Amino acid sequence: MDGKLFYLSDENEYIFITPMALTPDIKDKLQQDMVERLGAPVAVISNCDSFEYLSGGTK
């Protein structure tokens, strides 16, 4: 599957972004599979044509 996986070390969470349009059922199954494999929460964002990475400041 085409997409990008980002790890948020401060939160011990992942974000997976894909340009593919996923049905809610497929999105839920993908999220469940990734949580089981990675052992951490995963947010799945689909149908995203483009995005911009913004470097953050400090907390």
Distance bins in CASP14 RR format, pairs under 12 A and 6 or more apart:
PFRMAT RR
TARGET T0000
AUTHOR 0000-0000-0000
RMODE 2
METHOD distances of the structure
MODEL  1
1 16 0 0 0 0 1 0 0 0 0 0 0
1 17 0 0 0 0 0 1 0 0 0 0 0
1 18 1 0 0 1 0 0 0 0 0 0 0
1 19 0 0 0 0 0 1 0 0 0 0 0
1 20 1 0 0 1 0 0 0 0 0 0 0
1 22 0 0 0 0 1 0 0 0 0 0 0
1 26 0 0 0 0 1 0 0 0 0 0 0
1 27 0 0 0 0 0 1 0 0 0 0 0
1 29 0 0 0 0 0 1 0 0 0 0 0
1 30 1 0 0 1 0 0 0 0 0 0 0
1 33 0 0 0 0 0 1 0 0 0 0 0
1 34 0 0 0 0 0 1 0 0 0 0 0
1 44 0 0 0 0 0 1 0 0 0 0 0
1 46 0 0 0 0 1 0 0 0 0 0 0
2 16 0 0 0 0 0 1 0 0 0 0 0
2 17 0 0 0 0 0 1 0 0 0 0 0
2 18 1 0 0 1 0 0 0 0 0 0 0
2 19 1 0 0 1 0 0 0 0 0 0 0
2 20 1 0 0 1 0 0 0 0 0 0 0
2 21 0 0 0 0 0 1 0 0 0 0 0
2 22 0 0 0 0 0 1 0 0 0 0 0
2 46 0 0 0 0 0 1 0 0 0 0 0
2 48 0 0 0 0 0 1 0 0 0 0 0
2 49 0 0 0 0 0 1 0 0 0 0 0
3 15 0 0 0 0 0 1 0 0 0 0 0
3 16 1 0 0 1 0 0 0 0 0 0 0
3 17 1 0 0 1 0 0 0 0 0 0 0
3 18 1 0 1 0 0 0 0 0 0 0 0
3 19 1 0 0 1 0 0 0 0 0 0 0
3 20 1 0 0 1 0 0 0 0 0 0 0
3 22 0 0 0 0 0 1 0 0 0 0 0
3 30 0 0 0 0 0 1 0 0 0 0 0
3 34 0 0 0 0 0 1 0 0 0 0 0
3 44 0 0 0 0 0 1 0 0 0 0 0
3 45 0 0 0 0 1 0 0 0 0 0 0
3 46 0 0 0 0 1 0 0 0 0 0 0
3 47 0 0 0 0 0 1 0 0 0 0 0
3 48 0 0 0 0 1 0 0 0 0 0 0
3 49 0 0 0 0 0 1 0 0 0 0 0
3 50 0 0 0 0 0 1 0 0 0 0 0
3 51 0 0 0 0 0 1 0 0 0 0 0
4 14 0 0 0 0 0 1 0 0 0 0 0
4 15 0 0 0 0 1 0 0 0 0 0 0
4 16 1 0 0 1 0 0 0 0 0 0 0
4 17 1 0 1 0 0 0 0 0 0 0 0
4 18 1 0 0 1 0 0 0 0 0 0 0
4 19 0 0 0 0 1 0 0 0 0 0 0
4 44 0 0 0 0 0 1 0 0 0 0 0
4 45 0 0 0 0 1 0 0 0 0 0 0
4 48 0 0 0 0 1 0 0 0 0 0 0
4 50 0 0 0 0 0 1 0 0 0 0 0
4 51 0 0 0 0 1 0 0 0 0 0 0
4 53 0 0 0 0 1 0 0 0 0 0 0
5 13 0 0 0 0 0 1 0 0 0 0 0
5 14 1 0 1 0 0 0 0 0 0 0 0
5 15 1 0 0 1 0 0 0 0 0 0 0
5 16 1 0 1 0 0 0 0 0 0 0 0
5 17 0 0 0 0 1 0 0 0 0 0 0
5 18 0 0 0 0 1 0 0 0 0 0 0
5 30 0 0 0 0 0 1 0 0 0 0 0
5 34 0 0 0 0 1 0 0 0 0 0 0
5 37 0 0 0 0 0 1 0 0 0 0 0
5 38 0 0 0 0 1 0 0 0 0 0 0
5 40 0 0 0 0 0 1 0 0 0 0 0
5 42 0 0 0 0 1 0 0 0 0 0 0
5 43 0 0 0 0 0 1 0 0 0 0 0
5 44 0 0 0 0 0 1 0 0 0 0 0
5 45 0 0 0 0 0 1 0 0 0 0 0
6 13 0 0 0 0 1 0 0 0 0 0 0
6 14 1 0 0 1 0 0 0 0 0 0 0
6 15 1 0 1 0 0 0 0 0 0 0 0
6 16 1 0 0 1 0 0 0 0 0 0 0
6 17 1 0 0 1 0 0 0 0 0 0 0
6 38 0 0 0 0 0 1 0 0 0 0 0
6 40 0 0 0 0 0 1 0 0 0 0 0
6 42 0 0 0 0 0 1 0 0 0 0 0
6 43 0 0 0 0 1 0 0 0 0 0 0
6 44 0 0 0 0 0 1 0 0 0 0 0
6 45 0 0 0 0 0 1 0 0 0 0 0
6 51 0 0 0 0 0 1 0 0 0 0 0
6 53 0 0 0 0 1 0 0 0 0 0 0
6 54 0 0 0 0 0 1 0 0 0 0 0
7 13 1 0 0 1 0 0 0 0 0 0 0
7 14 1 0 1 0 0 0 0 0 0 0 0
7 15 0 0 0 0 1 0 0 0 0 0 0
7 16 0 0 0 0 0 1 0 0 0 0 0
7 34 0 0 0 0 0 1 0 0 0 0 0
7 38 0 0 0 0 1 0 0 0 0 0 0
7 39 0 0 0 0 0 1 0 0 0 0 0
7 40 0 0 0 0 1 0 0 0 0 0 0
7 41 0 0 0 0 0 1 0 0 0 0 0
7 42 0 0 0 0 1 0 0 0 0 0 0
7 43 0 0 0 0 0 1 0 0 0 0 0
8 14 1 0 0 1 0 0 0 0 0 0 0
8 15 1 0 0 1 0 0 0 0 0 0 0
8 16 0 0 0 0 0 1 0 0 0 0 0
8 38 0 0 0 0 0 1 0 0 0 0 0
8 40 0 0 0 0 1 0 0 0 0 0 0
8 41 0 0 0 0 1 0 0 0 0 0 0
8 42 0 0 0 0 0 1 0 0 0 0 0
8 43 0 0 0 0 1 0 0 0 0 0 0
8 56 0 0 0 0 0 1 0 0 0 0 0
9 40 0 0 0 0 0 1 0 0 0 0 0
10 56 0 0 0 0 0 1 0 0 0 0 0
10 57 0 0 0 0 0 1 0 0 0 0 0
10 58 0 0 0 0 0 1 0 0 0 0 0
10 59 1 0 0 1 0 0 0 0 0 0 0
11 40 0 0 0 0 1 0 0 0 0 0 0
11 41 0 0 0 0 1 0 0 0 0 0 0
11 42 0 0 0 0 0 1 0 0 0 0 0
11 43 0 0 0 0 0 1 0 0 0 0 0
11 59 0 0 0 0 0 1 0 0 0 0 0
12 38 0 0 0 0 1 0 0 0 0 0 0
12 39 0 0 0 0 1 0 0 0 0 0 0
12 40 1 0 1 0 0 0 0 0 0 0 0
12 41 1 0 0 1 0 0 0 0 0 0 0
12 42 0 0 0 0 0 1 0 0 0 0 0
13 31 0 0 0 0 0 1 0 0 0 0 0
13 34 0 0 0 0 0 1 0 0 0 0 0
13 35 0 0 0 0 0 1 0 0 0 0 0
13 38 0 0 0 0 1 0 0 0 0 0 0
13 39 0 0 0 0 0 1 0 0 0 0 0
13 40 1 0 1 0 0 0 0 0 0 0 0
13 41 1 0 1 0 0 0 0 0 0 0 0
13 42 1 0 0 1 0 0 0 0 0 0 0
13 43 1 0 0 1 0 0 0 0 0 0 0
13 44 0 0 0 0 0 1 0 0 0 0 0
14 30 0 0 0 0 0 1 0 0 0 0 0
14 31 0 0 0 0 1 0 0 0 0 0 0
14 34 1 0 0 1 0 0 0 0 0 0 0
14 35 0 0 0 0 1 0 0 0 0 0 0
14 37 0 0 0 0 0 1 0 0 0 0 0
14 38 1 0 1 0 0 0 0 0 0 0 0
14 39 0 0 0 0 1 0 0 0 0 0 0
14 40 1 0 1 0 0 0 0 0 0 0 0
14 41 1 0 0 1 0 0 0 0 0 0 0
14 42 1 0 1 0 0 0 0 0 0 0 0
14 43 1 0 0 1 0 0 0 0 0 0 0
14 44 0 0 0 0 1 0 0 0 0 0 0
14 45 0 0 0 0 0 1 0 0 0 0 0
15 31 0 0 0 0 0 1 0 0 0 0 0
15 34 0 0 0 0 0 1 0 0 0 0 0
15 38 0 0 0 0 0 1 0 0 0 0 0
15 40 0 0 0 0 0 1 0 0 0 0 0
15 41 0 0 0 0 1 0 0 0 0 0 0
15 42 1 0 0 1 0 0 0 0 0 0 0
15 43 1 0 1 0 0 0 0 0 0 0 0
15 44 0 0 0 0 1 0 0 0 0 0 0
15 45 1 0 0 1 0 0 0 0 0 0 0
15 46 0 0 0 0 0 1 0 0 0 0 0
15 48 0 0 0 0 0 1 0 0 0 0 0
15 51 0 0 0 0 0 1 0 0 0 0 0
15 53 0 0 0 0 0 1 0 0 0 0 0
16 22 0 0 0 0 0 1 0 0 0 0 0
16 27 0 0 0 0 1 0 0 0 0 0 0
16 30 1 0 0 1 0 0 0 0 0 0 0
16 31 1 0 0 1 0 0 0 0 0 0 0
16 33 0 0 0 0 0 1 0 0 0 0 0
16 34 1 0 0 1 0 0 0 0 0 0 0
16 35 0 0 0 0 0 1 0 0 0 0 0
16 37 0 0 0 0 0 1 0 0 0 0 0
16 38 0 0 0 0 1 0 0 0 0 0 0
16 40 0 0 0 0 0 1 0 0 0 0 0
16 41 0 0 0 0 0 1 0 0 0 0 0
16 42 1 0 1 0 0 0 0 0 0 0 0
16 43 1 0 0 1 0 0 0 0 0 0 0
16 44 1 0 1 0 0 0 0 0 0 0 0
16 45 1 0 0 1 0 0 0 0 0 0 0
16 46 0 0 0 0 1 0 0 0 0 0 0
16 48 0 0 0 0 0 1 0 0 0 0 0
16 51 0 0 0 0 0 1 0 0 0 0 0
17 42 0 0 0 0 0 1 0 0 0 0 0
17 43 0 0 0 0 1 0 0 0 0 0 0
17 44 0 0 0 0 1 0 0 0 0 0 0
17 45 1 0 1 0 0 0 0 0 0 0 0
17 46 0 0 0 0 1 0 0 0 0 0 0
17 47 0 0 0 0 1 0 0 0 0 0 0
17 48 1 0 1 0 0 0 0 0 0 0 0
17 49 0 0 0 0 0 1 0 0 0 0 0
17 50 0 0 0 0 1 0 0 0 0 0 0
17 51 1 0 0 1 0 0 0 0 0 0 0
17 52 0 0 0 0 0 1 0 0 0 0 0
17 53 0 0 0 0 0 1 0 0 0 0 0
18 26 0 0 0 0 0 1 0 0 0 0 0
18 27 0 0 0 0 1 0 0 0 0 0 0
18 30 0 0 0 0 1 0 0 0 0 0 0
18 31 0 0 0 0 0 1 0 0 0 0 0
18 34 0 0 0 0 0 1 0 0 0 0 0
18 43 0 0 0 0 0 1 0 0 0 0 0
18 44 1 0 0 1 0 0 0 0 0 0 0
18 45 1 0 0 1 0 0 0 0 0 0 0
18 46 1 0 1 0 0 0 0 0 0 0 0
18 47 0 0 0 0 1 0 0 0 0 0 0
18 48 1 0 0 1 0 0 0 0 0 0 0
18 49 0 0 0 0 0 1 0 0 0 0 0
18 50 0 0 0 0 0 1 0 0 0 0 0
18 51 0 0 0 0 0 1 0 0 0 0 0
19 45 0 0 0 0 1 0 0 0 0 0 0
19 46 0 0 0 0 1 0 0 0 0 0 0
19 47 1 0 0 1 0 0 0 0 0 0 0
19 48 1 0 1 0 0 0 0 0 0 0 0
19 49 1 0 1 0 0 0 0 0 0 0 0
19 50 1 0 0 1 0 0 0 0 0 0 0
19 51 0 0 0 0 1 0 0 0 0 0 0
20 26 0 0 0 0 1 0 0 0 0 0 0
20 27 0 0 0 0 1 0 0 0 0 0 0
20 30 0 0 0 0 1 0 0 0 0 0 0
20 44 0 0 0 0 0 1 0 0 0 0 0
20 45 0 0 0 0 0 1 0 0 0 0 0
20 46 1 0 1 0 0 0 0 0 0 0 0
20 47 1 0 0 1 0 0 0 0 0 0 0
20 48 0 0 0 0 1 0 0 0 0 0 0
20 49 0 0 0 0 0 1 0 0 0 0 0
21 27 0 0 0 0 1 0 0 0 0 0 0
21 45 0 0 0 0 0 1 0 0 0 0 0
21 46 1 0 0 1 0 0 0 0 0 0 0
21 47 1 0 1 0 0 0 0 0 0 0 0
21 48 0 0 0 0 1 0 0 0 0 0 0
21 49 0 0 0 0 0 1 0 0 0 0 0
22 28 0 0 0 0 1 0 0 0 0 0 0
22 29 0 0 0 0 1 0 0 0 0 0 0
22 30 1 0 0 1 0 0 0 0 0 0 0
22 31 0 0 0 0 1 0 0 0 0 0 0
22 44 1 0 0 1 0 0 0 0 0 0 0
22 45 0 0 0 0 1 0 0 0 0 0 0
22 46 1 0 1 0 0 0 0 0 0 0 0
22 47 1 0 0 1 0 0 0 0 0 0 0
22 48 0 0 0 0 0 1 0 0 0 0 0
23 29 0 0 0 0 1 0 0 0 0 0 0
23 30 0 0 0 0 0 1 0 0 0 0 0
23 44 0 0 0 0 0 1 0 0 0 0 0
23 46 0 0 0 0 1 0 0 0 0 0 0
23 47 0 0 0 0 0 1 0 0 0 0 0
24 30 0 0 0 0 0 1 0 0 0 0 0
24 31 0 0 0 0 0 1 0 0 0 0 0
24 44 0 0 0 0 0 1 0 0 0 0 0
24 46 0 0 0 0 1 0 0 0 0 0 0
24 47 0 0 0 0 0 1 0 0 0 0 0
25 31 0 0 0 0 0 1 0 0 0 0 0
25 32 0 0 0 0 0 1 0 0 0 0 0
25 46 0 0 0 0 0 1 0 0 0 0 0
26 32 0 0 0 0 0 1 0 0 0 0 0
26 33 0 0 0 0 0 1 0 0 0 0 0
26 44 0 0 0 0 1 0 0 0 0 0 0
26 46 0 0 0 0 1 0 0 0 0 0 0
26 47 0 0 0 0 0 1 0 0 0 0 0
27 33 0 0 0 0 0 1 0 0 0 0 0
27 34 0 0 0 0 0 1 0 0 0 0 0
27 42 0 0 0 0 0 1 0 0 0 0 0
27 43 0 0 0 0 0 1 0 0 0 0 0
27 44 1 0 1 0 0 0 0 0 0 0 0
27 45 0 0 0 0 1 0 0 0 0 0 0
27 46 1 0 1 0 0 0 0 0 0 0 0
27 47 0 0 0 0 1 0 0 0 0 0 0
28 34 0 0 0 0 0 1 0 0 0 0 0
28 35 0 0 0 0 0 1 0 0 0 0 0
28 42 0 0 0 0 0 1 0 0 0 0 0
28 44 0 0 0 0 1 0 0 0 0 0 0
28 46 0 0 0 0 0 1 0 0 0 0 0
29 35 0 0 0 0 0 1 0 0 0 0 0
29 36 0 0 0 0 0 1 0 0 0 0 0
29 44 0 0 0 0 1 0 0 0 0 0 0
30 36 0 0 0 0 0 1 0 0 0 0 0
30 37 0 0 0 0 0 1 0 0 0 0 0
30 38 0 0 0 0 0 1 0 0 0 0 0
30 42 0 0 0 0 1 0 0 0 0 0 0
30 43 0 0 0 0 0 1 0 0 0 0 0
30 44 1 0 1 0 0 0 0 0 0 0 0
30 45 0 0 0 0 0 1 0 0 0 0 0
30 46 0 0 0 0 1 0 0 0 0 0 0
31 37 0 0 0 0 0 1 0 0 0 0 0
31 38 0 0 0 0 0 1 0 0 0 0 0
31 40 0 0 0 0 0 1 0 0 0 0 0
31 41 0 0 0 0 1 0 0 0 0 0 0
31 42 1 0 1 0 0 0 0 0 0 0 0
31 43 1 0 0 1 0 0 0 0 0 0 0
31 44 1 0 1 0 0 0 0 0 0 0 0
31 45 0 0 0 0 0 1 0 0 0 0 0
31 46 0 0 0 0 0 1 0 0 0 0 0
32 38 0 0 0 0 0 1 0 0 0 0 0
32 39 0 0 0 0 0 1 0 0 0 0 0
32 41 0 0 0 0 0 1 0 0 0 0 0
32 42 0 0 0 0 1 0 0 0 0 0 0
32 44 0 0 0 0 1 0 0 0 0 0 0
33 39 0 0 0 0 0 1 0 0 0 0 0
33 42 0 0 0 0 1 0 0 0 0 0 0
33 44 0 0 0 0 0 1 0 0 0 0 0
34 40 0 0 0 0 1 0 0 0 0 0 0
34 41 0 0 0 0 1 0 0 0 0 0 0
34 42 1 0 1 0 0 0 0 0 0 0 0
34 43 0 0 0 0 1 0 0 0 0 0 0
34 44 1 0 0 1 0 0 0 0 0 0 0
35 41 1 0 0 1 0 0 0 0 0 0 0
35 42 1 0 1 0 0 0 0 0 0 0 0
35 43 0 0 0 0 0 1 0 0 0 0 0
35 44 0 0 0 0 1 0 0 0 0 0 0
36 42 0 0 0 0 1 0 0 0 0 0 0
38 44 0 0 0 0 0 1 0 0 0 0 0
45 51 0 0 0 0 1 0 0 0 0 0 0
END
